[in-house]
Amino acid sequence: MSPLVPTTNQLRRVGKPIVFLAMLVPAVWLVWNWWLAFQYQPNGLGFNPQEASNRFTGDWALRFLLLSLAVTPFSTLVGSAKPVLFRRMIGLYAFFYVCLHITSYVWLDMLFDWMELWADVMKRIYITIGFAAFLLLVPVAVTSTKGWVKRLGARRWQRLHKAVYVIGLLAVVHFIMMRKGFQIEPLVYASILAVLLAFRWRKLMPARWLARA
């Protein structure tokens, strides 16, 4: 093996901590800028920190979710299983930023007014879709450990975790509906998801079906 290519043990010992800290950077940036906002100092959240916080956490949740879906296709393209070592961590970080996104909305926008929150979920369809994605993501995140693979059995565990594709679709629809008017960024995320879903479809289809395509 080339000395420039890290081994699996090196990726576990060194690569994982580096990736862990790198994915924590957006959260640290957010906390730092909220601290500046409370100190009435210039910060990156602008004149409407509540809305900026909601969008920032939602954007990073979607990015990490799509990144977690891209790990397997990337692993196939490079012909190595090593990228899969980071898939669970990336997926859990996606869940972490989703939780921050939900907390930001419930706390800063709704002020923990549960009746108003329920009315908002029922009234605005893109929020309904967002909450549906969150509820589907909870059991996927909870059962991400090896212990849950043993409890559920590999087949049932895999079937449950295929929900991430539905979650990804709901998340992208939520993002598109939230961004009013024509914007490039939602189209970029939608295109990335379309490519990932196409890869998944080709992987699942029998070879004889693909031959006819």
VEXDREN-55906 format. One record per residue: residue in one letter; y, z, x of N, C-alpha, C in turn. Coordinates in steps of 0.02 Angstrom, whole numbers, plus 32768, in hexadecimal, padded with zeros to 4 digits. Atoms other than C-alpha are relative to their C-alpha. Layout:
# VEXDREN-55906
AYZXYZXYZX
...
END
This chain:
# VEXDREN-55906
M7FC48000802A800080008000803F8000802C
S7FC280047FDA80AE7FD6803C802280448003
P7FDE7FBF7FFA810E806E807F803E80047FD3
L7FC68000802B81A0803880107FEF800E7FB7
V80167FF480458138804C7F727FE880487FFA
P80137FB98006812E81047F3D7FBB80077FE0
T80407FF1801E8084814C7F14800A80267FBE
T7FFC7FDC803F805B819D7E6E80158048800B
N7FEE7FBA7FF18067824B7EBB804A80068013
Q7FB97FFF7FEE811182227F06802C7FF87FC3
L7FDA8009803D814F81E77E5E800180407FD6
R80037FC28026811582897E0E802A80378021
R7FDE7FCA7FDD815E82FA7E94804B7FF3800A
V7FBB80107FF08200829E7EBA80207FD47FCA
G7FE3802F8030821A82107E3D801180217FBE
K7FF37FE18041820A82787DA0803D802F8000
P7FC37FD77FFF828B82FC7DD380407FD78004
I7FC4802A7FF9830582727E0480117FE07FBC
V7FF5801F804182EE82177D5E801780347FCC
F7FED7FCA802E82F982BC7CFF804A80108006
L7FBA7FF07FF583A182E67D4D802E7FC67FEE
A7FD7803B801083E282357D39800B7FFA7FB5
M7FF98006804983C082367C7E8026803A7FE1
L7FD97FC78018841682DE7C6E804B7FF5800A
V7FBA800B7FEF84BA82977CB2802C7FF57FC2
P7FD48009803B84FE825A7C08800E80427FDB
A7FF57FBF802184E583087BBD8030802B8028
V7FD27FDA7FD6853C835A7C5180477FE57FF9
W7FBE8020800A85CC82DD7C3F801E80177FBE
L7FE87FED804285DA83097B87801880498000
V7FEE7FB87FFD85DC83C67BA6804180098028
W7FC57FFA7FD6865D83B27C30803E7FE97FDB
N7FC6801A802486D1834B7BC48012802B7FC4
W7FF07FD1803586C283C47B338023803E801C
W7FDF7FC77FE086F184507BAA80497FEE800E
L7FBC80177FF3878B83EB7BDE80287FFD7FBF
A7FDE8005804187B483CC7B26801580457FE8
F7FEF7FBC801587AF84887B028037801E802B
Q7FCA7FEA7FD3882284A27B9780407FD87FF6
Y7FC6802C800E889B84217B4D80137FD6803D
Q7FF6802B7FC7888583B47BE67FE87FBA7FF0
P80178044800C887082F77BED7FB47FFB800C
N804980067FFB87BA82C77BD17FEA7FBD7FE5
G801A80408014874A82357BAB7FEF7FF97FB7
L8011800380478733825F7AF280397FE57FD6
G7FC8801F802487DF821D7AC0801F802E7FCC
F7FDB7FDB8032884582507A297FD580197FC7
N802F7FEA803487AF826579B67FBE80148020
P803C7FEC7FDB872F82C87A1A7FC280067FD5
Q803A7FFB802B86BF82E579837FDD7FBD7FF8
E801D8043800986A5822C79627FE57FE68042
A801680177FBF869982077A1C7FBE80218013
S803E7FDC7FF18613828D7A2F7FC67FE47FD8
N8035801D802B85AF8247799C7FE87FBE801C
R801280437FE985B4819779E07FDF80038045
F801A7FFB7FBC859381C97A947FB780167FFF
T80457FE7800384F6822D7A6B7FD27FCF7FDD
G80288032802384B981AA79F17FF07FC3802C
D800A80397FD384D1811E7A6F7FCA800E8034
W80317FF07FCC846E81787AF57FBB800D7FE3
A80417FF8802183E581A87A7B7FDE7FBC7FF6
L801C8042800B83CE80F17A4F7FEC7FDF8041
R8010801E7FBF83D380B97B057FBF801C801C
F803D7FE37FE5834D81347B397FC37FF07FD5
L80378013802D82E3810B7AA07FE87FB98012
L801380447FED82E680517ACC7FE27FFE8046
L801C7FFD7FBC82C6807B7B827FB880197FFF
S80447FE68005822C80DF7B527FD17FCB7FE4
L80288036801B81ED804A7AED7FF57FC88033
A800380357FCE820C7FD87B827FD28011803A
V80287FEC7FC681A0803C7BFC7FBE7FDA8003
T804180237FFF80F97FF07BC880077FB6800E
P7FF880467FED81367F3B7BC980137FF78049
F7FEC80057FBA81887F587C727FC4800D802D
S803C7FF17FD980E77FA67CB47FD17FC48001
T802B803B800380887F0D7C7A801B7FC8802B
L7FE180367FDA81047E967CCA7FF8800A804C
V80057FF37FB880FD7EEC7D747FB8800B8016
G80467FF77FEF80417F047D6A7FF08044801E
S800B7FBD7FE780487FBF7D8A800880327FC8
A7FFC7FCB8032802A80597D20803280368012
K7FD47FCA7FE980A580C17D85803D800C7FD4
P7FC77FF3802C813C80A67D117FEF802B7FC3
V80157FDA803B80D580F67C858007804B800E
L7FF77FB97FF080E6819C7CE28041801C7FE4
F7FBE7FE98016819A81A37CA4800A7FF87FB4
R7FF680118047817D816D7BEF800A803E7FD5
R7FF97FC58029816582197BA380438023800C
M7FC07FE17FF081FC825F7BFF803A7FDB7FDF
I7FCB8028801E826A81D07BC4800180097FB5
G80047FF78048822B81E27B12801A80447FEA
L7FE77FBD8011824E829D7B11804B8005800A
Y7FB880017FF882FB827D7B5580227FDC7FC6
A7FE68022803C831782037AC6800580327FC6
F80007FCE803582E7828F7A4F80368035800C
F7FCC7FCF7FEE835A83087AAC80457FE67FEC
Y7FBE801B801283F082947A9580067FF47FB5
V7FFF8004804A83C0827679DF801380447FE3
C7FF07FBC801783C5833379C7804A8011800C
L7FB97FF67FF3847083397A19802A7FD97FCE
H7FDC802A803084A882AB79A7800180217FBB
I80057FDE8041846B8306790B802A80408000
T7FD87FC27FFB84B983AA7947804A7FF17FFE
S7FBA80137FFF855E8355796980187FEE7FB9
Y7FEE80158045855F830978B98003803D7FD1
V80057FC7802E852883A8785E803680348010
W7FD07FCC7FEB859B841B78C280487FE77FFC
L7FBB80157FF8863783B778E9801A7FDB7FC2
D7FEA8026803B863D834478507FF780287FBF
M80107FDF803F85E983AB77C88010804B8000
L7FF27FB87FFA8613845B780A7FCB802B7FDE
F803A7FDE801C8565849177D1800680097FB4
D7FFD7FFF80498592846E771C7FC57FD87FE6
W80408022800F84E1844776E280047FD77FC0
M7FFA8026803E8512840E763380257FBD800D
E7FDB803D7FEE8591839376797FD57FD2802C
L802C80277FD58513835D76FC7FCD7FDA7FD6
W80328022802B84908336767780217FC87FD8
A7FDC80348026851082D7761080107FC4802C
D7FF080367FD28541827276A97FC37FD78011
V803F80237FF2848C824876D07FED7FD47FC6
M80128026803B8471820E761E80317FC77FF2
K7FCC80328010851481AC761480027FC78031
R7FF780337FCD8519814F76B87FBC7FEB801C
I804480177FF2847E80E576D57FF18002804B
Y800E80017FB8849380D977927FF08047801A
I80117FBB7FED848E8198779E7FBA80117FE6
T80447FF7801A83F38199772F7FCD7FE38030
I802E80207FD183A0811F77A67FFC80278041
G80007FD97FC283D58186783C7FD7803F7FFA
F80277FC3800A838B822577F47FB67FF07FF8
A80468014800682EB81C977C77FE27FF58045
A8017800B7FBB82DC8192787D7FF580438023
F80067FBE7FE082F9824578B67FC280257FE8
L803A7FDD801C8275828C78417FBE7FE28019
L803C80207FE581F6820D787E7FF78010804A
L80037FF47FB88221823379327FE880478010
V80127FBA7FF3820482EF79227FB580088010
P80477FF77FEF814482E979167FEA7FDA803E
V801180257FC4813D8265799E80138028803E
A7FEB7FD77FC781A082D57A157FD6803E8007
V80267FC17FFD8141837379E77FB97FF4801B
T8045800E7FEC809783217A057FFB7FD6803F
S7FFF802A7FC580C782CE7AA97FD7801C803A
T80237FE07FC8806583487B167FB67FEE8001
K8048800E7FF97FB383337B577FD7802C7FD1
G80247FD3802D7F7F83C97AEF7FFA7FE37FBB
W8003801E80427FAB836D7A507FD37FC37FFD
V802F80387FFD7F4882D57A887FB9801A7FF2
K80437FE3800A7EAE83467A8E7FF880197FB8
R80057FE580447ED6839979E77FF77FC97FCC
L8001803580327EF382F779887FC97FCD800D
G802E80367FEE7E79828979E580297FC38015
A7FDA80377FE37EB081F07A4780147FCC7FCB
R7FF1803480317EA4817779B4803680157FD0
R7FCC7FE9802F7F0881DF79398043800B8023
W7FC37FF67FDA7F85820C79C080247FBE800C
Q7FE280427FF67FA2815479E9801C7FE47FC0
R7FE8801980407FB281297932804280227FED
L7FC27FDC800E803781B0791C80397FE7802B
H7FCB80127FD18098817979B580157FB77FFA
K7FE98044800D809F80C5797B803D80017FD1
A7FC47FF9802A81268107790580407FF58027
V7FC4800A7FD8819F80F47996801F7FBB7FF5
Y7FE68043800D81AE803C796C80287FFE7FBF
V7FDA7FF9803F81E3806578BA80408027800C
I7FC67FD87FEF825880E978FF80347FD58024
G7FD2802C7FDD82A4806A797680237FCF7FD2
L7FE2802E803082C07FF078E8803480237FD5
L7FD17FD9802983128076787B803E80128029
A7FC87FEC7FD5837E80AF790D80307FC5800B
V7FD5803B7FF583BE7FFF792F80257FED7FC0
V7FDE800E804083E27FE17876803780337FF4
H7FCD7FCB8007843E80887870803D7FF0802B
F7FC9800F7FD284A58054790780287FC47FE9
I7FDD803D801784CF7FA778C1802B800F7FC4
M7FDB7FF0803D85047FED7818803B802E800F
M7FC97FD27FEF856E8074786B803A7FDB801F
R7FCC80267FDF85CD7FF678D480187FC97FD1
K7FE7802F803286347F9A7852801D7FC28022
G7FE4803E7FE586637EE5786F7FD37FE48037
F802780227FCD86207E6C78F1800D80208044
Q7FFB7FE47FBD85FD7EC079987FC47FEA8029
I803580197FD485967E8A7A2E7FCB8035800D
E80307FCC7FEC85467F327A597FC680087FD0
P803A7FFB802D84DD7F4379B97FD17FC48006
L802B803B7FF9849E7E9179D27FD68004803F
V80257FF77FC2846B7EBC7A847FC4802D7FF4
Y80377FD1800D84047F517A4A7FCC7FE07FD2
A802E8021802E83B97EEC79BB7FD57FCD8025
S802480327FDA83887E627A347FCB8020802D
I80307FDD7FD583377EDD7AAC7FC480187FD7
L80367FE8802B82D37F2A7A1D7FD47FC57FE9
A8027803A8016829F7E7D79E07FD07FE98036
V802B80137FC8825B7E527A8C7FC680318008
L80347FCD7FF981FC7EF77A957FCD7FFC7FC8
L802E8007803981B37EE079E77FD67FC18007
A8025803E7FF581817E2D7A137FC9800B8033
F80337FF07FCE81267E6E7AAD7FC880287FE0
R80327FD6802180CE7EF07A437FD57FD57FD1
W8024802B802F809E7E6C79C07FCE7FD48025
R802D802B7FDA80537DF87A437FC68028801E
K80347FD67FE57FF27E897A8C7FCB80127FCC
L802D7FEC80367FA67EB679E37FDA7FC67FE1
M801F803980207F7F7E0779A67FC17FE98025
P803C801A7FDF7ED07DC479C780107FC08027
A7FF3803A7FD67EC77D3C7A4D7FFC7FBF7FD9
R8007803E80257E8E7CB979CF803D7FF27FD5
W7FC3800A80277F2B7CD6796680377FE7802D
L7FCB80157FD27F9C7CC479FE7FF67FB88016
A800E80457FEC7F457C217A2B801A7FCF7FCD
R7FE7802C80347F7B7BD87985804B7FFF7FFC
A7FB77FFA800580307C10799B80237FC88027
END
